[in-house]
Structure formats: structure tokens, C-alpha cells
């Protein structure tokens, strides 16, 4: 016989239930009005649960214990769908019944089942793929102010990875209906909809459903991981998720900590993000399967010291800072190279790519300092002018619209052309046209063959010599 009980107190999405003697945190309860709830705590007399309904549950409502663990449906049939964190369809199509369900908050896999991150997660964004590479299985925080280009970058990364066969799971956490509709249109227009699942909650929905959203996304990613498929999970964004959890904690009268967040806020996000990584393949022990995670956090005036942002920076394997000042200057994407970090991504690059990345990063830091001196009216020597011109050329080269992508080969060869000074006498617009022509030509058989020959060089010195030898061919590839 099922256990029955009644609601004795109601506090927005939080209810207190009497009459459930056998229960544990994470159990699922059903209310008489067909609503569901999740047990979050208890004492000797009462059980505390959060309600997934948007409307409060009346006092005296009958409650039934459904199951001791909350599980969400997982299936390949969810690809190409927009679903709620409870596994219900949010689009116009009917959702097929899923034969398998999984616990929403599983333990992260232990170290013996994990493996070294070896493969690069190519995003199609040149500045990221060369200077701040992300590895398959890495957790890279995407952080910045509102309207700084974070979503555009995430869409580029999702499209680039889906076209390479990766499953994309996008958790839209507490967003507006317009934002979710725009996202689905972009993914559909890129023809990757059948590789994507969107787990969505809207801003007006209950804090309990918003809180659950990223857990459902990671649960689905683990299902595809166990099928041997690489997955990219985008959590947009965890600051909204943290605010929803803070609301639930304050309603439960838990002791508030910094900025009124509960004491286990760090633990909640750490446990969530630890579920991503590079793992031993379920059927091929000599291969790996990955869950790459791109959590998003919102800053105010690019402040990285706020509680949630600093927490996430310390949890993840690096961060990409999208700078509003750079965005307003017209730089796309507006990634602040000096304040961005990737901790494990560079081990996925070749020695040639790492050497070039190191040289360019050091040079761009020098260029940034030189630019500041110019603002003070300092006189410019010929060497300083060369630094500024090369720096401007690199910034222009790495600037790309959200609708465009660059292959890793094109990024290395194009950056080397600037590094060798071949494009410094060319105007910006002409250089961008030549860059786009080079990117297109390198996709053709002749261009691919030349790129393979150049990038087979062991170091920068050898690559420089090889490019001088093939200068005529490279100039042909760039000629518009």
C-alpha cells in the first residue's frame, strides 16, 4: 500500500508534510492535484519538500509517496526536442515514452574510470582554438557581463561540435520564452537539431524547476556517455541556478552565508560539474568517451571576485572572459586573452600549435601594454609602430562574425602569415577578405594537401622555412 500524508504548511514552493514515516531526501511525492514534489529534508515529525507546480499547494492536500529517488527519462528519442527538467515535452510534438530513467543527481565517476584529456574540442572560433584551447572532457567557464557575446560563442561551439558528431545538450536555465525560441531557431537553421536536446525552464517558472534543470542535462549526457557518444553540455547560466537555490534555501530557513547563499552552494556546483570529464569507453577500453561542459556565469562590470563567479572559477578547468569594453570596441568575439585561462586544453594541441600559441599570447600582452603607452602621447619608434601594426592585424584576423567558422589549420596558417609580416601592408578589409578566401581554399583538396604538408613541421622554425618555400602557393590561396 502506498504511504499517504497531508500538507500542513505552505511557504511558496516549499511545503511541510506530516504522515510520511519512511522517506529520504530525493524521494518523489505526488499531490492530489497531480503536482509533483521532491523531498529535501525532514525531522522526527515532518517532511520538507519543494513543489514543481507554479501555483502553491493548498494546506490539507493529500500527498502520496511515489518513489524513493527522483529519476528523469533518458533516451535517444529526445534528440531534436525541447523538454522540461521533469522530462516533459515543451514543443508541439508528442514525446515518446522512454524505457529508461536515471537518478537526477548521481555520484561523479571515480578516478579509475577517468582518463587523460587528449582531444581538442574545436569551436570554430580562431582565438579560442589557438590561444585558449578547450579539451574534450574539459569544464571551461564562459563568464562575462550581459550582452557581451557569450551566447553567440556558445552557439558557434555547439554548431561546430554537432557537425563533428558530438551530442549537444543545452540547459536553458530560467530564460525568457523569446531567448529559448531564438536558440531553437539558430540550432535548426544550422541543421544540427537532430543532434541536440534543449532542457528549458522559463524565468516565470518555479525556483524548484529552475534548480533541477542542469541536473537533468548532465543526467542525459551520462546516458549518451554510456552509449559511447561524446557530449557537449552547455549550462546557461549557473548564476540564475544559484539564485533559484538561494531562494529555496531561504524559504527553508537554512543559515545564510556570503551574499545570503546557503553554505553548501559550492558543493552543489562542484558535484554537478564533476560529472563531466574524459572517461574510459564503455565497450572499447583503449578509447575514451567525454562529457565536455561549458557552464556560464554572469558578471557585473567584468568583476571576477563575486561569490558565485569565484566559486565556479575555482571548480572549473579554466575560464573565458567576455569583456564588455572589447565588445563595445567592435571585437568579436570579445574574449579578454590576458584574463582568460585554460588549464588542460593546451595538452591537446601539437607542439607546433603550443609554440605558436605561446609566442602570440606573449606578443599580444606586449601589444596591450604598448597601446596603453600610446594613449599617453608617447613618441613611437619604428619598432613600436611595427608592434602596434602587427597587433592590430592579429586582432583583426581573430575577429569573426558569429555565423563564420575557421578550421584549426586555417587559424595556424593565417596567424603565421601575420606573424611573418606578410599581411602588414594590406588594409584591414582586404586582409579579412583574403583570410576568408584562405579559409575557403583550405577546405579544397589542393589547400588541404598544402596545409597537411605545412603543419607536419615539428616546430615554428621549420614551419617558417616551409612557408617561405611555398610562398607562391600561399599567395595564390589568399588572392581574392
N, C-alpha and C positions, 0 to 999 in steps of 0.2 A: 504493500500500500504506500502511496506517496505521502511524504510529510507535508502537512498543511499548517499555515500560520496566518497571522494578520499584521497589517501595518499599524504601528502605534504612534509614530511621529513622522512628520514630513518636513524637510528643510530643503526646498528647491529640488535638486536632483538626488538628494541624499535621504534615505528613509531608514527608520528603525523598525525591526520586525521582531515580534515575540512568537514563540512556539515552534522554533526550528532547533531541535536539540542536537542533531547530528549534521554538522556543516563545517566547511573550512574555507579560508579565503580563496577566491577564484571560482566558487561554485555559482551556478546559474539558477536564478529563481524566476518564476513566471507569476505575473499578477492577473487578477480576474479580468482585467480589461485587455488581455492579450499582450501587454507590455512585458519586457524582459528587464532583469536587473542582475548585477554582479556583486557578489559578497566581497566586501573589502576589509571587514573586521568584525569582532564580536567580543562579548564579555559573558559573565555567567548567566545573565538574564536575556540579553538582547543580541540580535544580529544586525550589523550595519551593511547596507547595500547601496550602490549607485544605480540610478534608473536610466535606461536608454530612451525613455519617452521624452518628447519635448514638453508635454504637459505634466504637471505634478500628479502623483498618485494620491487619491483621497485616503484619509485615515480610515482604518477599518477594512480596507481592501484585502481580500483573501490572497494568500501567497502560497505557491507550491514550489517545492524544491525539484528542479528538473534533472540536474546532473551536478556532480561534484567538481567538474572542471569545465571552463568555458572554452569551446572549440569553434573554429571557423572553417567553412568548407574550402577545400583546395582542389583544383582540377585544371587541366589544360583547356577545358571549355570556357574558362573565364577570360582567356585571351581575347582582346578586342572588345572588352566590356568595361563599363563604369559601374562599380559596386560600392556598397556601403561597408564600413568596417565589420558589420554583422554578417556580411556575405550576401546581402540582398541587392537585386538589380536596381540601378538608378537611371538606366536608359530605357528606351521604349520596347526593347526586346525581352522576351521571356527568358528567364535563367534556367538552364538545365539543372536537374538535381545532381549534386555532387556525391560520389560514392565514398569519398574520404574526407575526414575532418581532422584538424590538428589543434593542439593546445596553443593559445594565442601568445603565451609568454614562456617559451621553452628555455632550458638552460643552454648557454652557448657551448659549442663543441669543445672538448678539451684539447690541449696541445698535441697529443699523439695523433689526432685526426686532422691536424692542420699542416700546411706545407708552405715553403718559401714562396713569396710573390715573385713571379718570374716574367710575366707577360704584361705589356703595356696596355692600358685602357685608352685607346685613341679616341679623342673627342672631335677631331677635325678642326680644332682651334689651334693655330700655329704657336702662339705664345705659350699655351699650356702644354702642348705635346712636346715642345722642345725644351723650354726653360723650367717648367713646373709639371713634369710628367706624373700621371696617375697610374698606378699599377692595378691590374685585375685582382680584386680582393682587398684593395685599399679602402680606408674610410677617410675621405677628404672633405673637410668642411667648406661649404661655399657661404661666405659671410660678406655682409655689406649693407648699406642703407637701402631704403625703398627706392625703386626706380633707378637702380644703378646697373641694370643689365644682367642680374643673376638668372632670372627665368629664361632669358634668351640663350644664355650659355648652356643651361641645363637642357633646353630643347635641342640645341646643337649636339650635345653629348649623347642624348637619348637617341637621336636620329642616326648618328654615326655608329653607335654600338648596335642598334637594332639591325642596321644594314649588314653588320658583320655576324649576325645570327644570335646576338645576345637578347635574352628576355628582359624587357624593361617594365618595372613596376613603379608607378608614380603615386606616391601618397600625397594627395592634396588635402592639407590639414587646416580645417576651419577657413576655407576660402569662399569667395563670393561665387554665385552661380555664373556670372559673366566670366570670371577667371577660369573656371572649370570648363566652360563651353569653348573659350578661346584655346585652351590646351588641347582639348579633343580634336578641334578643327585643325590645329597645327600638326598633330600626330597623324591625322587622317590624310591631310594634304601631302605629307611626306611619304605616304604609302607604307607606314610601319605599324598600322593599327592592329594588324593580326599578330604582332609581336609584343603587344603592350597590354597591361592591366592598369586601370586608374582606380585607386581606392580613395574615395572622396567623402569629405564632410564639409558642410557649408557653415558659414560663420554663425548663423542663427540656430544651429543645432545644439543639442545638449553638450555640456562640457564632458560628460562621460563618453559620448561617441567620439568627440574630438580626441580625447585621451587615448582611445583604443586604436585610432587609425594607423599609426606607424607600426604597432604590434601586428596588426593584420597583414600589412605589407611585407614585413620580414617573415611572417609565417608562410606566406605564399612563395616568397623567394626560397625558403628552405625546402619547400615541396619540389620546385624545379631543380634545386641543387641536387636533391636525391634522385632526380631523373637524369643527372649528368649534364645539365644545361647551365651555362654561365648566366648570371643575372645581374642587372644594374638596378639598384633601388634608390630612388630619389625621395627624400623626406622633406617636403616643402610646406611649412617650416617648423623647426623644433622650438622656436621661441613661442609660437602660438600654442604648441603642445604643452610647453611648460606652464603657460598661463592657465590653461584648462586644468592641469593637475593641481596648480596652486589653489584654484577656486574650489576644487573638490576637497583638498586638504583643509582649507579654512572652514568650509562647511562642517567638516568632521571634527573641528576644534582641535586639530593637531598643532603642536607647538610650532609657531613660525620662526624661521631663521632669517638669513640675509634676504632683503627685499621681499619679505613675507613668504618666501618659498619654503616648503617643508624640508626637513633635514635629510630626507632620502632622495632629493631631486637629482643629485649627482649619480647616485646608484641606479636610479630608473633609466637615465640616459646611457650610462656606461654599460649596463646589462643589455639594453636594446641594441647598441651599436656593436657590441662584442659578438653578436650573432652573424655579422658579416666577416668575410675573410677568404683565404685560399685554403681549400680542403682537399683531402685525398679523394680521388674519383671513386664513386660507389662500386663500379664494376671493373675499372682499369687502374690497378694500384700504382702504376708507373706514371699516371697522369693526374692532373688536378682539375677541380671544378671550383668556381669562385662566385661569391656574392660581393659585388662592389657597391659601396654605399656612399652617396653624396648627400649628407644632411645639410640643411640650410638654416642659417641663423640671421636674424635681422639686427643691425646696429643702429645707433643714433650718432650721427656725425663721425662715422668710422671709428667709434670707441670700442676697442677690443677688450676692455677691462671690466665690462658689465658681467654680472654674475653668470647668467646662462651662457653667454658667448665664451667667457674664460673657462667655464666648465667644459664646453664642447671642444675647445682648442686643446685642452689637456687630455681629452679622451681620444681624439681622432689622430690620424697619422699625418696631419698637415692641414693647411687651410689656404684657400684662395680668397684674397680680399678684393672686393669690387669697390673701387674708390669713386665717390660721387664727384670729387674735383676733377679727376681724369675723365669721367663720363661727360661732365659739362664742357670739357675742353675738346670733346669730339672723339676721344679714343674709344675704339670698340674692338674687343671687349675691354672694359676699364679695369683690368687686373693690375694691382699695385705689385710689381715684381719684387721690390725691396722688402715689403712687409708680408709677402706670401711665402709659404713653406710647403715642401713635400719631403716627407721623411723616408719613404721607402720607394717612391716612384722612380728615382734615378737608377736604381739597381736593375730596372727592366730595360734600360737603354743600352745600346752598344757603346764601346769605348769611344768611338768617333763622336757619337751624339753627346756623350757626357763631357768630352773635352770641349766641343763647340759650345755646349750649354754653359760650362764654367767660364769660358772666355767672354761670351756675350753678356752673361749676368754681371761679371766684374766690370765690363765696359759700360753697361747701362747705368751702373751705380756711379761710375766716374762721370758719365754724361749728365746725370741728375745733379751732381754737385757742381759741375761746370755751368749748367743752366742757371743755377742759383746765383753764381758769381756774376753772370752776365746781367742779371736784373739790377745789380748794384752799379752798373755802368762801367765795369772794368774793361780795360783795353784788351782786345783779342789778338793774340799771336796767330801765326799761320797754323800752328799745331792745335790751338784751341778751336779755331774755326773748323779744322778737319774733324775734331771730336764732335762738335755740335752738328755738322752736316751728316756725319755717319750715324749719330744718334737719332737724328730726325728721320733718316732713311729707314733705320731699323724700326722705329715706332710706326712709320707709315706702312712698312712691309707687314708688321704684325697686326695692323688694323684690318679687320674684316667684318663684313655685314653678317648678321645672324643667319641669312639664307645661304651663305657660302661656306665651303669646307676646303681644307688643304690637307693633302696627304702628307705623311711623315717625310717621305722622300723629297717632296716639293719644298717643305719647310727648311730642311737641311740645305738643299742646293741653293734655294733663294737667299737664305741667310748668309751663306758663304759668298754669294755674288756681292752682297753689300759689304761683307767683311773684307773682301779683296779690293773693294773700291770701284767695282765695275759699274755700279748704278749711281755713283755720287754726282755725276754730271748730268743726270736725267731729272727732269721736273717730276714732281710728286705724281701728278695724274698719269703721266706717261709711264712712270715706273710701276704704278699699280696696274695699268693695262698690260704691261709686259709680264708682271707677276702672274696675273690671271691667265695670260696666254701660256706661260710656262707650266702652270698647274694643269691646264687642259692638255698640253702636249705630252706631259709626263705620264698621262693615262694611256697614250697610244703605244703600240708595240715598240716603235723606234725609241721613243722617250723612255719607256720602262727599261729597255736594254741599256741605254746610256746611264740611267740612274743606278741600276744594279752594278754597273762597272765602276762608277764613281764611289758609291757607298760601300763597296767591298774593300776600300782602302783602310789600313789599320789605324791611322792617326791623322791629325789635321795637316801635318807637313806633307804626307803622301797625298791627301785629298787636294791640297793646294796645287801640287805639281800636276796631278791628274786633270784638274780643271783648266790649268794653263794649256795642257796638251790638247784638250778638247774644247778650247775656247770658241773656235768657229762653229762647232756643232751647238754649243750652248747659246751662242748669239742667235743662231737660226731658230732655236726653240723659243727664245724670248721675243723675236721680231714679230710685231703685230701687223 
